[in-house]
Amino acid sequence: MYFPTGSAKQLSGSVKHEEILACVPNGKKSLFCTVTESSVSVWRVRPTTVLAHLERTPLSLATHGTNVLAAWAPDGNRIVICTTTSHLVLITVNYSSSYIPYSSTNVASASAQRHFLPGPGEGHPLPAISLRFEGVVRIEGDVVSISPRYSHILFATSSPPAIQRIPWPSEVARSDRLGERSKGDKWIGHDTWFLTGSDLPWLLRRDTTVQRIAYSRAVGAEVWITSDGRAYFVTLYETDDEDDEDQADNEEDPNTAIGSLTTANSQASSTRQSNASTSNSERRRTGYDLETQLPDGEPSRQDVAWEGTCIHGVPVTTIAVDQDDGSAAPVPQQGQTSEADSGQEEQDGLGTANSMATLRQPSHSRRESVQSTVMGHGDHDPQQSGKDPDTTITKEDDGEESESDPDENSMPHQERHEILSDEYQATSAAINAKFSIVAIGTRGGTIYLTNFPLSGRPPPPSSAQALSIPQHWTKTGAVQTMEWTSDGYALAVGWERGWGVWSVGGRCLAWAVGVEESEVGSRFQDTFMYGVKNLFWMPGNLELCVLAGSFQDDNQLFTIPFAKSAVTGQHSPDNTRYAFLQMDDRVLVYRGADQPDMSVINPESDVWQHIKIPLSYIAINWPIRFASISNDGRLIAVAGRRGLIHYSTASGRWKMFADEGQEQAITVRGGLVWFHHVLIAGVEVARSHQVRLYSRDLELSNMNVLHREMFPAAVILLSLVDNSLLVYTADNTLYHFLIIPTEESIKLHLCGSISFDGVVALPSAVRGMSWMIPPAQKNLGDPVDDLIVATILLLVGGRLVLLRPRKAGAHEVKYDMQILADRVEFCWIHLRGIGTLENSLWGYDGKNIRLWLDALTIDSAAGAVDQQRDMYESVKESVKIELDFYPLSVLMDKGIIIGVEHEILTRNSLPFVMFKIQPNTHLFLHHVLRYHLGRRQVREAVSFASHYQNLVFFAHALEILLHTVVEAEAELEDDGGDGNNKSSEDEDESKKGVLPVVIEFLDHFDAALDVVVGCARKTEMARWKRLFGIVGDPQILFETCLSSNLLKTAGSYLLVLHNLEDEQGHGSEGSTNANAIRLLKKAKSAQDWALCQDILRFLRSIDDSGWEVRSALTALEE
């Protein structure tokens, strides 16, 4: 989904030739700072240049120590520097518009040859920034980590082992000025929580220190890495002494990322959405920047508490103690459910399964919803698993097991937990709020992906997914730094000896661990290939800024360009239908579908169309946020920070707003979709939320808007299915519109809307949406009623969800929820697939393509509905296709999956490496055919295969099918001999294997003889006995080829017959020579001289004396 391309750009501009220790971006990623031992520099992200530099004096360095760590305040107005002597140096960042730091050189004349145009993001004037020292804070103890927040600075010390916080030296709380809370923000004082005492009872070991803090403001939680190598998911709780004042202040912003947590002492987000009241004594979760203080003075220690859960290094089994009777019960592990598991749906953005969704007709103005019970479905895909090799269960003296209790009031002796091995100890962490997972990096270089903990309960170690580079023998060193992209799809990792990028599902997208000096020479400059200290994604996630670990000639700071799939910005059906990539200044469209069959499967074919985005637009509206392609692939639209533009491949021209003011007044929200030549855009204009229709044939202007539709809430997602437009908004409502062309224009007709309250807990978590209409409704029904009967597909976070409707009342529809897969990166539905692929559902989980054939019939395959949970029993995918590259689209009419993989090219003549995107393909025909044949559905398999029999590689696909089945059933050799013998008359059909059915299927196609012999020649001879025992005697097949004039096929069977004679030692002497002579005569009559040459060469190879060749020539003359 993210692939490096081109070559890295080296950044230079250091005021002083000194090693850079850290590279840290601000919260908005618009600026970043680099820190050396004695100075700090602030850089602009685009254009990437130094805006301000501050040098510390020798006296300051001698008094307060040299720089070690750096961090930005959340508002971007301060930088905190930690020194070697545990002093915090506060630096104020002042912004001024009184002068311009850089000015362009005037061109001598209009006819001058050199004329420089601003690149992407370089159209705005550079801001003027100044840095000044604000003060120095002396900390008692050795500071090992800092994490600034809006109202205070949080830091960890090693002596004493503690977590501390101090307020910013400011008169007014910054959270008030930024509008985070309207009231209640008071000054806070100094707080200390000791790790060795009772302040943090949930720690498994108390003889540790917090080495690193990874904070996520979107989640309101953080991950602590301790010195014993464990990782804890930590949240700050406060007790409200007043009557739940300003509950609206805690409402979720519809545009924030998902990640709401469900704990034993906190209300879930769905409870807040239903406006349920909370008790005065209830404890609530807050972010540090939203802390509420007591009216007078500082909060007492009883009002503020940390609650944490070990998520890395947790014991394999955890015993939970019942507080009522003290009895112990094991915590449910993978595959088990409990009442607390119901919080998983809300954590991932889902509501309950047993939920009513209210249908609203256009005339209705009010929404009704019905709340109901929560289902107990909280486990994730058992396919994605890792292991915790270093945690053990300790034994008491009496031999009974003793485990840590996650409850803080009953925590046993933590110091009994053993120290983790060095390879398994955590060194870094990164929180993915979009998918509700945490990445943990270790000293051994392995990365573990684990879900957010539920109800204070650690996730089972078996649920963690381990990520490692394909070459396991390569030593990467410890993980130094990690960061997720802002969309949550990719994770960048920096090791001591290299770097890499993974998708959220666990696919390694790119990696590099060193370069051989013999390949690049001594002038090599890309030092980041040998190790990375820090890294971060720039805005738009199309450049990765890395700080190299080695200091060599000021070659430390680089930016690596990336290409990403357009699905990361907008998950629409058309974007998933094409291999459609975005780069910083262009889009790439895969045109292999328009090429001949052999060109598609040829990896050397250049089938990418590069379409440059106009610099006049991208210079001031960088980065590109949305990109959309039409159903036929001929129209493209992109939208950046403001406005939108569109392109036609027929004319090769872009259309832009002629009035820049109109362009800058529009912000695209929810995406772009094409309906024939009409562009449908969800936009925000002057704080109003609209869906607008623009014609490709007209100029972009407010006067040429074909239709406007207003919405009460922001548009989150647009999806187009045939002539139905689905609009999903931030108030958890799905609108269904029919697109109706008129004589003069085109308009949207509202058919109805439905509220998903109780079904989707967090609307912002919905990444993709589509639906499937039953055939009866599609052919005979009124389109206005589609919303009532449609099966809706949702991609919520990483979960693939099907909602099947059941009418519960006059204006109510009850949905039966089914979670098909977890950590799905993208999915698509082929409503008009070929044969059995019609209404097929495809999803990619980072390892496999998971295919559900005819998703409309999943309900009947699943059996009855569980009335208590309103869920169908889990339905396994019909087909699972393992790929060794990253898929981008499916060419349905060619039976091919299209994808890409990265390559790193090095040359002795170049001092840098080059990154290349290499297309790759995979046939999926044999996977679908094997599914049908495994169920003895020969008729369905023949019907499906007949759609592809004219492809030039159809016989190759059948050969792959046969070869796969032969190898998979190799163990049946000892049971069946020829495959027809039975151990008993009533032997089950499954004991026969699938091979007889496959042979029966192949007999329906002319290529059957070629497929069989081609498979035999590529298979071990030990498999031939069973294969030809089912297919028939090779001699008979040879005779069939001769009689059918399939001379080349007969030549292949000639080789098989010869090998069988040598292996089994039977057959009349000279039978090979006789068969060869007969075939030679046939070839001569057909004037196939190439085959004649091959036959003679074969005879010469089996008889060095040449007698066989002379005999054949003599017989030929007779």
N, C-alpha and C positions, 0 to 999 in steps of 0.2 A: 504493500500500500504506500510505503515511502521508500524511494530508491535514490541513492546518490548518483549524480550525473555530472558530466563535465570534469572540471578540475577545481581543487580548492583555491581560494583566494587568500593570499597572505596579507595580513593587516600590519601596517607599520605606521609609526607616528609617536613612538615613545620619546618623551622629552629627555629621559635619562637612560643610558644604556645600563639597565639593571634587570635582573630576573623578575618576572611577574609571578607573584605568589597566588593570586586569586583573580577571578573574573566573574563578576556578579551583576545580573540585570536588576533593574527596578521592577516594581509590580506590574507596570503596563508594558514592559519590554521595549519602551521607546528609548531608554538610555541604559548604559551599563558602565561599570567602573572597573578599572584594573588597579591592583594594589601591589606595590613593591615594598621592600623593607622600609623605605623612607618617604614614599610619595603615594599619591592617589590621583588617578586621571579619570575623567568622566567622558564617555564616548557617546556619540549619536549612533543609533542603529542604522539609519538610512538617511543620508549617505553616511557610511561608516568612517567617522573621523573624530578626533579629539576636540572637545569643546572647552574643557577646563582642566587645569593641572594644579595640584597643591603639593608643595614640598615641605616636609617637616624640617625644623631647624636641628642642628647638631645638639643643642641643649635639650630640646624636646626628646630626641632619641635617647640621649644619655639618661634623662630623668624618668621617662615613662616607657622606655623600651621600643624596640622596632616593631613594625607591623607584622601581624600574623594572619588574622581573619578580617573579613569585612562583610557587612550586611546593610541593606537599605531599609529605611523605615517604610511601612506600607504606603504612606502618602507620597513617597519619593522626595521629601524635603530634607531628609537627613541621611547621612551615612555613618554607621558605627564601625570603628576600627578597634579590634582587640590586639593588644601588644604582648610581647614576650613577658612582661612583668605584670600581666593581668590588669592593665589599665584599659578603660574604654574611652577612646578618643572620639568625640562627637563633632561631626563636620556638617555644617549647614549648606544646603544647595539652594542658591538664590537664582531665580529666573527673572530676566529683565528683557524688555522689548526696546530699550533705548538705543541699542546698537546691534549691528550684525557682525558676528565673529568672522565670517568669511564672505568675501564678495567676489563675484565672477569677473574675469578679465574682459574688458570691452574688446569687441572685434574691431579691427582697424577700419574695415569698410564692408559694405553689403556684398561686395564681390569677393571677399576673402575666402580662401579655400577651406580654412578651418572654422567649423561652426559646431560648438558643443551643445548637445541637447541633454536635458536632465533625464536620468535613468529612472527605473521604477522607485517610487518613494522619494525622489530627489527634487520634486517640484516645489515644495514648501521651503520658505526661508529657514535657515538654521536658527534655533533659539540661542539667546545669549545666556550663558550660565557662569556664575562665579561661586567659588568655594571659600568658606572661611571657617576657622576653628571656633566652635561654640564652647567647648570646655572639655575637661578630662575627669572621668569618674574612676576613683580608686576602689578596686574590689578586693575584699579580704578573702583570699584563697586563689587557687589557680583556675582561671577560666579556660574551659575546654570547648565551649560551644555557646553561640549567641543566636537569639531569634527575636528581633524587634517586632513589636505590635503597635497598634495605634496609640494606646494610652500608656504603654510601659515597654521596658526592655526585659525580656526573659533570657536568662543565661544559666548555664550549668557549671559547677565548680567541682574540682577533684579533691581539694583539701580546704574545707570539709566536703565530703560527697553530698551535694545538695543541688536543688533547683531553686533559683532565686529570681525575683523580679523587682525592678525599681522604676519609678515614674520618669517620664521625660521632664526635663527642666523647662516647663512651660506653664504659663498662667492659665491657659484655657485648654481643656481636653480637646484633642484633635478629632476625636470621633464626633463631638458636637458640631464642629465646624464643617465636617464632611457629611453631615446629615445622617449618620449611622443610627443615632438615637435622638429622639426629640427632647428627652429629659432624663434625669436620673443619673447622668454621668458625673461622678464626683472624683475628686483627687484621690489617688491611691498611694499608699506608702510602700515601704519595703517589706517583702514577704520572703520567707525561707522555708523550704520543705526539705528535711534531711532524709537521705536515702537509708541511713543506718537506724533511724528511729521508727516510730509508728505512723509517720505522716503518709507513707506510701506502702501500705501493707500488702498490696497485690504484687509487689516485686518478688520474683522467685528466689533471688539472692540479694542480700542487703550489703554485701561487701563489694559493691560495684559503684561505678560513676556513669553518668550520662555523657557519652562521647559526641553524640550528634543529635540534632533536633530537626525533623522535617515537618513543616507546618503547612496545612492546607486551609486557607480561609474559606474556600467554597464548602468544605465539609465541616469546618469548625472543630477539627481534631488534628492530632499530630502523631508522629511516630518517633519514639525515643530509641536510640541505639545505645546499649549499655556496654560497659567494658568487658563483660563476660560473653559478649557476642550475641546476646538476645535482642529482640525487637519487641516493643510494646506499643500498642495502639492506645493513645491516651487522650482523655477529654477532661476539661475543667467543668466542674459543677458548682453552682451556687444555690443557696436556699433563699427563696423569696419570703420576706417577712411581711410584705404588704399583700393586698388582695389581688395578686396577679395583674398588676397595673400594666396598661398598654399591651395587651396580648397581641394587638395588631402589629406592634413593632417587631414581633418575632415571626411574622408571616414570611413564607418563602417568596423570594423574588422569582417570578416565572421564568426569568432568563438566566438564573444561576444554575450551576451544574448540580447533578444529583449527588447523593451521598448522605442523605439523612439517615441517622442511625436509630436503631431500636434497641434500647437497653432496659434493664429491669426497673430502673428508676426514672425513666423518661418517657414522655409521650411521643408516639410516632407521628410522622407528618400528616397521615390521614386523619388523626385525631384533631390536629390543629385545623385541618381543612373543614372538618365537620363542626367547628366552633364549639367543641366540647369544653366545658369549664374544668379547671384544674383546682386541686385543693391548695390551701395556703401553705401547707407543710411539704408539698411535693417538690422534689428537686428537679431542676431543668438544666438542659445542656445549653451552654452559650459559647460563643467564640470569645477569644481574649479581648478583641477589640470592642466587645459589647458588654463588658463587665458592668454590673450594677452594684453600687456601694450603698452602705447604710447612710441614712440622712446625716448623721453626725460623725465625722472623722473617718478613720479607716475601717475596713471590714475586719471582724474578728476571725480567728483561725477556724471557728466552727462554721462560718458562712461560706468558706471557699475550700474546695477539696478536689483532689485529682482522683480520677478513676481510670484504671488502665487494664489492658488485657494482653497477655503475651501472645504474639502471633508468629514468632520465630524462635525455635528452641524450646517450645512447649513440650511437656511430657506426652508420650503417645496416648495414654489414657488419663483422664482427669476425673477425680471423684468429687461429686457435688454433694454437699452436706445439707440435709433438710433442717432448717432452723427450728421447725416445730418440734420434731422428736429426735433430732440429732442423727437420724439414720442416714447412711451414705447410699447414693445411687449413682451409677455411671452416667456420665454425660453422653447423650446420643452421638454416635459417630456417623461417618458417611453411610448413607443408605437408611438411616433411622430418622424419624420425625418426632417432634414434640410440640407442645403448645407455643413455645418461644420461637420455633422455626417460622411462625407466621410473619415475623418481622422481616424475613428475607425479601419478600415481595416488595414491601415498602422501601427497604434499603435500595433495591434495584429499580425503584420507580413504579412498581406494580401495586395495585390495591388488592382486594380480596377476590377470590374466584367466584364465590357465591354472591354476586352483586347484581343489582338492577341498574340498567342504563335506561334513562328516560328518553323516549322518542319525542321530538318536538317538530311540529309542522310549522310552516312559515308564519301562520297566523298566531301561534302561541308565543307569549312573551315571557312566561315564567318557567323555571326549571324545577322539576321534581326529581328526587332521588331517594333511593331506599338503601339504608345501611343494613348490613348483615354480618354474619360471622366470618372469621378469617380462616382460610385454609391452612393446613399444616404442610406446606411444601417449601422446604428450605435448602435442599441439597442441590449441589451442582453436578455437572457431568462427571461420571466416574471415569471417563476416558482421560481426563486431565488430572493427573496425579503426580505427586512427587514422593519424597520420603525424608524422614528425619532420622538419620542414622546414629545420632549421638545423644539422644535423650533416653533416660532409663527410669525405671520404677524402683525406688529405694525400698528396702525392707526394714521393718522394725526388728527389735531383738527377738520377738516372739514369732517371727517369720511371716507376719501379715504385711500386706502391701500398704505403703504410706504414700499418699499423693498430695499434691498441692490443691488447695481449695480455692476456686476462683472468687469465692465470697470473701470480702475483706475482713469480716468479723470472725471467720473461722480459718484463717490462713495458718497452716502448720509451719514447721521449721523450714524456711526457704533455703537455708544454707546447706540442706541435705541434697539439693539438686546438683548434679555433677556438672563440671565445666565442659562446655562444648569443645569439640575438636577444632583446631585452627582453621581447617578448610571450611568448616560450617559456620564459623562465627560471622555475624553480620557486621558490615562496615558502612553501609549506606542504605537509604530508603527513599522512595518516591511514591506519593499518593496519587492515584488516578480517581478523581471525583466522578468522572463521566461513567466509568464502568464499576465503581465501588470495589476496587482492588488496590493492593499495596505491593510494590516491588521491593524486594529485599536483596541487596547485593552482599556477597560474602568475600572472605579472604581468599578462598579458592577460585574466585572468578565466576561462580555459578550465581544465577539470579533466580529467586523464588517469587512466584506470583501467588498471593493469597487473598482471599476475600475479606472484607471487613468483618470483624467479629460481631456476633449477635448476643445481646443481653448479657454482656460481660463475659461471655463464654468463649474460650479460645477456639479457633477453627481447628478441625482435626488435621494432624500433620499430613495425612494421606491426600488432603485436598490441595496442598500446595503444588504448583506446577513448576518444575525445574527447567531453567533455560540455560543451555550451554551451546558453544559454537559447534559447527558440524565436525571439525577436526578435534576430537576429544584429547588427543595427545599434545596439542599445542598449549603451552603455558601462557595464560593471560595475565597472571598476577591478580592482586586483589582489586575489587571494584572500588574506584576512587570517587565516582560521581555518577548520578543518573537523573534524567528528567523526562517526563511524559510530554508529548505534544499537547497543545491546548485542547484539541478535540479528543484526546485520550486514545487515539488509534496506535501510536507508536511510542516506544521507549528507547531513548538514546543512552548508551552506557559507555563510560570511560574506565579503562583498566590501567594498571601500571605499565602494561606493554602493548596496548592497542585500544581499539574502540569498536562498537557494534551498535546495531539498531534492530529491535524486535518489534513485531506486531503484538497487539494486545492478546491475541490468541496463542502466541508462542512461536510464530514463524520467524526464523532468523532472516531478516531482509538484507543485511549487509554486515560485514565484519572484516577487520584487518588487524593482524597481530604482527607487526614488524614487516620489514622488507629485506630481502637478501641484498647485501651490498654489491654482489656480483651482477645483479640485475639492474641496479640504478646508478652505480658508480659513486664516487666520493663527493660529488657536487649535489647530492640529494638534499632538498630543502624542506620537504613535507615531514617535519619532525613529529607531527601528531600521529603518524603511523606507528611510532614506537611507544606511545603512552599518552594519556590525557589526564590532566588535573581537574579541570572544570569544563563544563559545557552547558549550553542552554539553546533552546529553539528561539529563533527570531520571529517576529510577527508574521503570521501566515504559515508558519511551520515549513517554509521552503528553503531555509538556510539554517545550518547548525553551526553555531559559533563554538569553537573548541580552543582550549588552552593546553598547548603541548606540555608534557611533563619534563622534557629536557630543554635546557637553555643553550641555544647555539646561534650566535650572530643575530640575536634579536628575532629569531624565527620561532615565535611561540604562539601567536594569535592567528587563527585561520577561520574562514567560513567555508563550509562544505555545501554546495548547492544540491538541492533535492528536487525530484519530481514526485508528485503524489496523485493518487486516484481522486477524481472529482467526487467520488462517493463520500469521501471524508467531509466535504463541505455540504453536500446535498445528496441524501439517499433517496433518489427518485427512480422509478422503473426504467426510464430511458437511459439514465446514467449508468445503471447496472447492466444494460443491454450492450453497451459499447465499452471497449477498452479506451478510456478517456482520461488523459493525464493532464495535470496542471504543473506548470513551472512558474518561475518568478515573473517572466515577461511573455509567456506564450502558453498555448495549449497544444496537446498532441492527441491525434485521433488515429486509431488503428484502422487501416483500410484493407486489411487482409481478406475481409469478407467479400470484397469486390474483385479479388484476384482469382486466378485459376486454382484448382484444388492443390496441385503440387507446390505452388508458390506459398500457400498458406502454411504447409507443414515444413517448408524449408526455412531453417533458422537464419540463413544468410540473407533472406529477402528483406529489403528495406521497405516496410509497409506502414511507416509512421508518417503522417502528414503534420508538419509543423505550421502552426498558425500564430503569427506574432500579434500581440495586443498593442494597439496604438500607444506610442509613448506619451502623447498628449493626454491620454486618459490615465494610464498607469502611473505617471509621474506624480499626480496629486491624489490619486485614489488607491494607492497601494496600501495593503496587500489585497489580492483577489480573494474574496470570501465565498463566492458562489460561481459555479460554472455548470451550464446545462447544455445538453445536446438533444436535437429533435429525434423523433422516432426513426426517420430515414437517414439520419446522420448528416444532413446537408445544412442545417441551421444550428448556430452556436450562440449562446448568450453568456456573458460574464458580468459580475457585479463586484465592485470593490468597496472601499469605505463609504463612498457615496455614489449615487447614480447607477446606471447600467448601460451596456452597449451590446449590439448583436451583429452577427456575421453570417454571410451566405457563401457557401463554397461554390455556388454557380457563378456569382459575380465576382467573388474574391474581395468584397468590400465590407468594411465595418460601417455601421451607422451609429452616430453619437448625438447627444443633445446639442443643438445649435446654441441654446441659451445655457451658459454655464451655471447661472443662478438656479434654473430649474433642476439641473443635474445635482447640484450640491444640496438641494432641499429634499432629495429622496434618499432614503436608506432602505435597502432591500432586507426584509426580514422573512424568513420562512422559505426562501428559495425562488427558483425560476423553472417553469415548465413550458414546453411548446405544444400547441395544438395546431397541427398543420403549419400555416404561416403566421399564426398568432402567438405572441409571447405573453404568458400569464405570469405576473410577478406579484408577490406579497411584499408590500412596501409600508414604510412608516413616513408620513408626511405631516409636519406640524403637529406632532403628538397624536395623530389619528392613524388608525390601522386600516389599511385598504388592500384589496386585490385589484390590480389594474390589468387591462388587456391592451397590448400594443400590436400593431400590424407591421410585419416586416416590409411591406410595400410602401409604408408611409414614413416620413421623417419622425424622429423621436422628439416629441413635444407634448406639453400638457394639452394643447389644442387637438391633438390627434389620438387621445386616449379613447379607445373604442367603448370601454365600459369600466365603471368603478363600483366596487362593492365594499361597504363599510362593515367593520367588525368592532365589537366592544372590547376585545382584548387582542394582544399581539399575535400575529400569525407565526406559528412554530414550524409548520410543515405543509407543503403542497404535494399532492400526488394526483396523477392523471391516469385514469383507467378507461380506455375507449373515449367516449364523450362525456364521462362523469369526472367532475373535479372534486376531490376531497380536500377540505381545508381543516386543519387541526389547529386550535388556538390555545392560548395560555390559560384560559379559564376552563380547560379540560372538556372542550366541546368539539365534536366532529360535525362539520357542515357538508352536505351533499348538494352539489350544483350540477345541473345539466347545461352543457354548452350548446346554445341554439344559434345557428347562423340565420341571419335575416337578409333581406334583399340589399340593405344598405350597410349593415354592420354585423356585429356578433354580440351576444349578450349572455349573461349567466342567469339561469332560472333556479331559484332555491327550492329544492324538493323537500328538505327537512333537515333536522339536526338532532343530535343525540348527545347527551351528557355522559361522560365516563367517570363521574364521581363514584368512588368505590371500586372502580376497575383499574384506573391508573392513578397512583398516588402523587406522582410528580410529572406534570405534563412536559417539563423541559427534558425529561429522560427519554422521550419518544424520539427515535432517530429515523425510523422508516415506517411507512404505512402503505398498505394496499388492501384490496379485497377481491373476493371471488364470488360471482353470481351463479346460482344453480342454473343448469341448462333450461329448465322449464320456465323460470322467471326471465331468463335472457331472451328466450324465443317467443314467449307468449305473454309475459307479464308487463305491467306498466312500469316504466323506468322510475317513476316517482316512488314506487314501493321497494326499490332495490335496497335501500338502507335497512329495511326491516328483515330481509332474508339473507343479506350478504354475510359471508364468513370473512371476518376482518383479520388481517395479518398485521401484527405490531412488532417492531424491533425496539424494545425498551431496555436501554443500557446495552448489555450484552446478551439479553434474553430474547429468544425467538418465541413469540406467543401467538396462538390462534384463539380467536374469540368466535364461538359459534352461537348464533342467536336462537332463542326460544321465546316466543311471544308470551308475555306474562300478563298483559292487560291491554286495554284499549290504546294506551299511549306509552306502554312500557315494553321493553325487550330485555329479557334475561340472557346473559351471556355465560356460556360454559367455557372456562379458561383452560387452556392446555399449554404448558411450557415445553416446547419441543427440544430446545438446546440452550446451552449457556455459553457465554463468551463468543457469541457469533459476531464476526466482524462485519459482514454484509450478507444480504440475501436478495433473492429476486424470484418472481413468479412468472412462468411462461404460460399466459392465458391461451395462447394459440400455438402451443407446442405441437410437434409432429407425433401423431399416433398416441402412444401411451404417455407422452410427455405433455399433453394438454393439461393445463392447470397444475403443472408440477411445481414444487417448491424446492428451491436450491438455497443452501446456506453454506458458508465457509467459516470454520471455527479455528483457523490458524494451522490446522494440520490436514484436514480432510474436507472435500466437498461432500456435504450430506444432502441427499436427494430423497424427497418424499413424493412418490408418484401419485398424481391426482389428489391433491390436498383436500379437495371437497369431500372425498370418501374416507378421510381419516376417521371420522366419527363412527361410521359403520364398521370399520376395521377394529376399532378400539372396543366395541361392545357397549355394554350399558354404562350409563353415567352413575357415578357415585353420588347419591342424592345428598349425603351429608357434606361433601366438599365441592359438589358441582364441578367435578373434573373427570374427564375421561382417563382411563388407565393409560399409562405412558405408552406411546407408540414409537417404536424404533424406526429410524429412517429406512427407506426401501433399499437404497444403494449408498455405500460409502466409498468415495474415490480418494485415495491417497495420492498426493502430488508432491513433487520435488521442486516446485517453483510456486510463485504466488499467482493465483488466478485473478483475472480481471473481468472476463466475460465469457459467454458461451455462444459459439456459432451454431445455432440449432440446426440449420439446414445442412451443415457440413459435419455434424457430429464431433465437434472439436471444442475443447476448452482452451482459451487463449490466456496466457499469462506472461510474466517477465521474471527475470532474475538478474542480479547485478554481477558485473565483472570488473576486476581491477587490472588495469594494463600498466605495465612498466617498461621503460626503454632506457638503455644506457645513454642515449643522446639527450634525454630529458631529465631535468632535476626534480620532477614532480610526477605524481601518479595521475592516471586518468580513470574516471569512473564511467562505465557504459551500461546502458539498459539493454539486455539481450532478450528478445521475445522467445517464447517457448510454447509448445502445444502438447496436448494430451487427448487421445481419442477416448470418448466415453461410451461408444456404442457397445463394446463388449461387456461393460459393467451392467448396463440396462438389460442386455440380452441374457446375461447369466442370472440376473434376478428372476426373469420370467422362466427360464429353463430350469432353475432350481425349484420352481413350483410346478413343473410339468406343464407350463402354459406355452406349448409349442405354437399354437395358432396365434396368440398375441405376439410372440417373438417374431414369427414370420411376417406378420402384418407390420410390425415396427421396422424390421430390417428392410422390407421392400421399399421403404421411402428413401433408403440410402444406397441401394444396389448399383446405381449408376455412378457413384463416386469412384475415382481411380484407385483409392486406397481402401475400398470396401473389402476386398479379399484379404488385405492385410489385417483389418479389424477382426474378421472371422478367424484368421490364423492366431491372433492374440487370444481370442476367446478360447479356442481349442487348446492352445498351449497352456493357458492358465488352469483350465480344468484338469488336463492331464497331470500337471505338476502337483496340483492340490490334492488329487486322488491317488498319489503314488503309493500310499499305504495300503490301498485296496489290492495291490499286486499279489500279496500273499493269500488273499481270501478268495479271489475269483479266477485266477488264471486268465482265461479269455474274457472275463467280465460277465459271462452268461451263467456260469455254474452257481448254484445256491447251496448254502449249508443246510437249508430245509425248504420245503415247498412253500411254507407261509412266511418266507423271509420278507421283512419290511422293505418298502420301496427305497427308503433312504440308504439301505445297505448296498444297493446297486450303484449308488453314485449318480452324478449328473452326466457323465460321459455318454451313456447310451442316448440320452435325450438330446445332447448336443449333436451327436452324429445324425439323429433323426432330423433335427433342425437343418443341418447343413445340406441334407439331400434335397432340400427345396431350392437350391441355388446352383447355377452352372459352375461356380467356382469351387464346388465341394472337393473335387479330386485335387486341385491345386492346393487347397487349404490343408488337406490331410497330409500330403507328401511334404509340403513346406514345413508343417509343424513337426513331422517325424525327423526331418533332417536337422532341426534345431533342438531336438530332445535327445536325452540319453537313450541308448539302445535298450536299457532295462525297462523303459516305458513302452517299447514297441509291442511287446507280447499282448498286453491288455488293449492297446490302441487298435492294432490290426485284428485282434480277436473280436472286436465290436464292429470295426469298419468292414473287414473282409480280408481275404488273402491278397497280399500285394501283387501276386502274379495275375490274379483276376483283374485287379485295378489297372495293371499294366496293359492287359489285353483290351480293357475298356478304353483306355487312352488311345491305343493304336486304332481301334475301330472308329473312334470319334475324331481322329486326326488331331488329337492333342499331343503333338509330337514332343514339345518341350516338357510337358508334364510327364510324358512317358520316359523321357530321359532322366528325370528326377527319380521316378520309380525304379529305373534300372540301377541306380546307385543303392537304393534301399534293398533291392533283391540281392545285389552282390554282398552287401554288408551282412544281411541275414544268413547267406550261405556260409560266409566266413565265421560267423558267430556260432551258428547252430550245427555246422558241418553236415548239412544234408542238401539234397538237390542233385540232379544228374550232372555228371561231369560235362562241362562245356555249355551248360544252360545259360550262363551269363553271356558267353560268346554268341550263342544262338539268338538270344534276345537282342543283343547289340546289333547283329547282322540284320535282323528283321527291321529294327528301328532305323538302321543306316539306309536300308533300301527305301523306306518310307520317306526319309529326309531327302534322299537324292531325287525321288519322284517329285517332291514338293519344292525342290531347288532351294532347300534351306541349308546353304553351305556352312553357315556358322554352327548349326547343330551337327553337321557331318564332321566338322573339325573337332568339336567337343567329344563326340563319340570315339573318334580315333585316338584322341588324347587320353580318354578313359581306358581304352584297351591297352595303350602303351604303358599306362601306370600300373596295370595289374599283371603285366608280363614284360619284364625287362628284356627278354630275348627278342621280342618283336614278332613272335610266332602268331599271336592273336591278331595283330594288325594285318599281317600277310594273309591270314585265313579270311579275315573280313573283306579285304580287297579282292581276293580271289573269288569269294562268294558273290561279291558285288558285280563281277564281270560275267558271271554265269547267266 
